[in-house]
Amino acid sequence: QVQVQQWGAGLLKPSETLSLTCGVYGGSFSGYYWSWIRQPPGKGLEWIGEIHLSGDTTYNPSLKSRVTMSVDTSKNQFSLKLSSVTAADTAVYYCVRNVDYGGSGFAFDVWGQGTMVTVSS
Amino acid sequence: EIVLTQSPGTLSLSPGERATLSCRASQSVSSSYLAWYQQRPGQAPRLLIYGASSRATGIPDRFSGSGSGTDFTLIISRLEPEDSAVYYCQQYGGSPLWTFGQGTKVEIK
C-alpha cells in the first residue's frame, strides 16, 4: 500500500521561499503524476501543480510565476518551492498522487498527512 | 477556467436519512473527469467517487455518484454519524488543470 509522507518548514516570514518535500513509500513512484494541493484555514482546496518523474510539470496559472516543482527519482521524492510568500499563502499543503483509471477517470487517490505552513512577520 | 459550484452550502440531516449534494460546472465536463472527495475535520480529503459514478476502493455502496455535462450529484443513501464531513467535487481539464468546488458541509443531527 503506497504511502506518502511530507515534511518542510512550517513557519515563514513574508518574502521567504516555502519548501516542502514528499516521499513515496511502499509502492510505485513511476507511472504517476504527483501533485501539490493547498487549503487555507477554513477554506476550500486549491491545486498548485503536478510533476511526473520525467520532470514534466504543469502549474496553476495563478501561482505559476512563483512555483517550482522538482523530482528526485533516486529517492522517490518530489518537492515544492513557492517563492515570495505572503500571508495569503498560509495554508495546509498536501502532496497527493494523481491516478488515471485508464479512461474511466482521473482523480487524487493518495494524500499526504498535510503540512501547515504559516506566513507571518 | 471551469468553475464548480456546489449546493447546498450546508446540509443538516438525521442518521438514516438520504443526502443529495449537487455540483454544477460553468461549462461541460467529461464524466470521466469528475470526482468527489470527503474531508472529515482535521483530516486529509479522501477519494469517494471518480469518473462521476465509480466508487473508489473501500468506499461503501451508500455513496453513489451520477450526472453528466454540467450537473453532477453525490448521494449518501443512509447517513451514518461518521459521514459528518465536507464534500468536494473536482474536475480535470481546462486551465487550471484541476479545480474543486467550494464544498458542501454535511452535519448529522
Interface residues (C-beta under 8 A of the other chain):
Chain A: S35 G44 L45 E46 W47 E50 T58 N60 P61 S62 Y94 V99 Y101 G103 S104 G105 F106 A107 F108 D109 W111 G112 Q113 G114
Chain B: S32 Y33 L34 A35 Y37 A44 P45 R46 L47 Y50 G51 A52 S54 A56 Y88 Q90 Y92 S95 P96 L97 W98 T99 F100 G101 Q102 G103
